[in-house]
């Protein structure tokens, strides 16, 4: 989307910059060139903002019961999306989600799932990264799983115990002065199977995929709309500020 518009905007910007040699520009001429560049950028931002606003959202999907959506999760940069309680011990389970492509090399997730149909979200949301936090009352640590979630499967990448006071999940599960256990694939097969059963019993499975996929789409859409508006406001305010300082 942005790549198609870039050559046209860039050409107009270069034309504006080449109108007057930089060494001989007066303050008024410099202000005029700057104003033209801002106008080009604002027009481009507005066009793409309107295009993004026309994107067709996915059908509304509810999370599998008994999971509930964390209030305000859509407006937070990170953090839990779903929560539930489990068992007589009062376990609290929370799930955060991101695109698996965020931690893979460029091009590693090149498949298309059709989620962007009607608006064209450029990157697929067909592979999700889950951070599952399972805690118990009165215990200072929680068990945390990093999982890959797909439409028909869920795979565990790592398991560790972390302090409840540790920094929120940011996609980094590397050791920071705390032993995180062995690499999951190095564990005995029976242990791996038991850990899979452990999280499946708590509702962590492929049934979460449709909701989390739709949720990420909506979040990406909101963030993109907010970004276009914020950048446009910054450029517009900057232009107004320069105009007010230009000598008459």
C-alpha positions in Angstrom: 0.0 0.0 0.0 2.6 2.5 1.1 5.1 1.3 -1.5 2.9 2.2 -4.4 2.5 5.8 -3.2 6.1 6.4 -2.2 7.6 7.0 -5.7 5.0 9.7 -6.5 5.4 11.5 -3.2 9.2 11.2 -3.5 9.2 12.6 -7.0 7.1 15.6 -5.9 9.3 16.2 -2.9 12.5 16.1 -5.0 10.9 18.5 -7.5 10.1 21.0 -4.7 13.6 20.7 -3.3 15.2 21.4 -6.6 13.2 24.5 -7.4 15.7 26.8 -5.7 19.4 26.1 -5.0 19.8 25.6 -1.3 22.7 28.1 -1.0 20.7 31.0 -2.4 17.3 30.4 -0.7 15.8 33.1 1.3 13.9 32.3 4.5 10.6 32.9 2.7 11.6 30.5 -0.1 12.7 27.8 2.4 9.4 28.2 4.2 7.5 27.9 0.9 9.4 24.7 0.0 8.8 23.2 3.4 5.1 24.1 3.2 4.8 22.3 -0.1 6.5 19.2 1.2 4.2 19.1 4.2 1.2 19.5 1.9 2.4 16.5 -0.3 2.9 14.4 2.8 -0.4 15.3 4.4 -2.3 14.5 1.2 -0.6 11.1 1.0 -1.3 10.4 4.7 -5.0 11.4 4.2 -5.4 9.1 1.2 -3.9 6.1 3.0 -5.9 6.9 6.1 -9.1 6.8 4.1 -8.0 3.6 2.5 -7.3 1.9 5.8 -10.7 3.1 7.2 -12.4 1.2 4.4 -10.9 -2.1 5.4 -13.5 -4.8 6.1 -13.2 -6.0 9.7 -13.5 -9.8 10.3 -16.7 -11.3 11.7 -17.1 -10.8 15.4 -15.8 -13.8 17.3 -16.2 -14.6 21.0 -13.5 -16.3 23.0 -14.1 -19.9 24.0 -15.7 -20.2 27.5 -14.7 -19.7 30.2 -12.1 -17.3 28.9 -13.0 -13.6 29.1 -11.5 -10.6 27.4 -9.3 -8.4 29.5 -10.9 -4.9 29.6 -8.9 -2.3 27.7 -6.6 -4.9 26.1 -7.1 -3.4 22.6 -5.8 -0.1 23.6 -2.7 -1.4 25.4 0.7 -1.9 23.6 1.1 -5.3 25.2 -0.2 -7.4 28.0 -2.9 -10.1 28.6 -5.8 -10.5 26.1 -7.7 -13.3 27.8 -8.1 -14.5 31.4 -9.8 -17.3 33.2 -9.7 -19.2 36.6 -9.1 -22.9 36.8 -9.5 -25.6 39.5 -10.0 -25.6 43.2 -6.7 -23.9 43.8 -7.9 -20.8 42.1 -5.3 -20.7 39.4 -5.4 -17.6 37.3 -4.5 -18.1 33.6 -3.7 -15.2 31.4 -2.9 -15.2 27.7 -1.0 -12.6 25.6 -0.7 -12.9 21.9 1.5 -11.5 19.1 2.3 -12.5 15.5 4.8 -15.3 15.3 6.3 -13.4 12.4 7.5 -10.8 14.9 10.2 -13.2 16.2 11.0 -14.9 12.9 13.4 -13.8 10.2 12.0 -11.6 7.4 10.1 -13.8 4.9 9.8 -16.8 7.2 6.0 -16.3 7.4 5.1 -15.6 3.8 1.9 -17.6 3.6 -1.5 -15.8 3.2 -4.6 -16.6 5.2 -7.0 -14.2 3.4 -7.6 -12.2 6.6 -6.8 -9.0 4.7 -9.4 -9.6 2.0 -11.3 -6.4 1.2 -8.7 -4.1 2.7 -5.4 -5.9 2.1 -3.6 -6.2 5.4 -0.1 -6.9 4.0 1.1 -9.5 6.5 -0.8 -12.7 7.4 -2.0 -13.5 10.9 -1.9 -17.3 10.3 0.8 -18.1 12.9 0.4 -16.7 16.4 2.8 -16.5 19.4 1.1 -17.1 22.7 2.5 -16.3 26.1 0.6 -18.2 28.8 0.9 -17.3 32.4 -0.4 -19.7 35.1 -0.3 -18.5 38.7 -1.6 -19.7 42.0 -2.6 -17.6 45.1 0.2 -17.3 47.7 3.0 -18.5 45.4 5.5 -15.9 44.3 6.2 -17.5 40.9 4.1 -18.4 37.9 4.6 -21.0 35.3 4.9 -19.5 31.8 4.6 -21.1 28.4 5.7 -19.7 25.1 3.6 -21.4 22.4 3.0 -21.3 18.6 -0.7 -21.3 17.8 -2.0 -22.4 14.4 -5.6 -23.0 13.0 -5.3 -26.7 13.7 -2.5 -27.1 16.2 -0.6 -25.7 19.2 3.1 -26.3 19.9 5.1 -25.4 23.0 8.4 -23.6 22.4 9.5 -23.2 26.0 8.4 -23.5 29.7 9.8 -21.6 32.7 9.1 -20.3 36.2 9.2 -16.6 36.6 8.6 -14.2 39.5 5.2 -12.6 39.5 7.0 -9.3 39.9 9.1 -9.8 36.7 8.7 -7.4 33.8 5.7 -7.9 31.6 6.1 -10.2 28.7 7.8 -8.5 25.7 8.5 -11.5 23.5 11.8 -12.2 25.1 12.1 -15.5 27.1 15.9 -15.6 27.3 17.5 -16.0 30.7 18.0 -12.8 32.8 19.8 -14.2 35.8 17.2 -16.8 36.4 17.4 -20.5 35.4 14.7 -21.1 32.8 15.0 -24.9 32.4 16.0 -26.9 29.4 15.0 -26.3 25.8 11.6 -27.9 25.4 12.6 -30.2 22.6 15.4 -31.5 24.7 13.0 -32.8 27.4 12.0 -36.4 27.5 9.1 -37.1 25.2 6.9 -38.2 28.2 7.5 -34.9 29.9 6.7 -33.0 26.7 3.4 -34.9 26.3 2.5 -34.3 30.0 3.1 -30.5 29.6 0.9 -30.5 26.5 -1.8 -32.3 28.5 -1.3 -29.8 31.3 -2.1 -26.7 29.2 -4.8 -28.5 27.1 -6.7 -29.3 30.4 -6.7 -25.5 31.0 -8.2 -24.7 27.6 -5.0 -23.7 25.8 -5.5 -25.2 22.4 -6.3 -24.5 18.7 -9.8 -23.4 19.6 -8.4 -20.1 20.7 -7.1 -19.4 17.2 -10.1 -17.8 15.5 -10.7 -15.3 18.3 -7.1 -14.3 18.7 -6.6 -14.0 15.0 -9.6 -11.7 14.7 -8.5 -9.7 17.8 -5.0 -9.1 16.3 -6.5 -7.9 13.1 -8.7 -5.4 14.9 -5.8 -4.3 17.0 -3.5 -3.8 14.0 -6.3 -1.8 12.3 -6.8 0.5 15.3 -3.0 1.0 15.6 -2.7 1.9 11.9 -5.5 4.3 12.0 -4.2 5.9 15.1 -0.7 6.1 13.6 -1.9 7.9 10.4 -3.9 10.4 12.5 -1.0 11.1 14.9 1.6 11.6 12.1 -0.9 13.8 10.2 -1.5 15.9 13.4 2.2 16.3 14.0 2.9 17.5 10.4 -0.1 19.8 10.5 0.8 21.3 13.9 4.4 21.7 12.7 3.3 23.6 9.6 1.0 25.9 11.5 3.9 26.6 14.0 6.2 27.6 11.1 3.6 29.8 9.5 3.1 31.7 12.7 6.9 32.4 12.9 7.3 33.5 9.3 8.0 37.2 9.1 5.4 39.2 7.1 
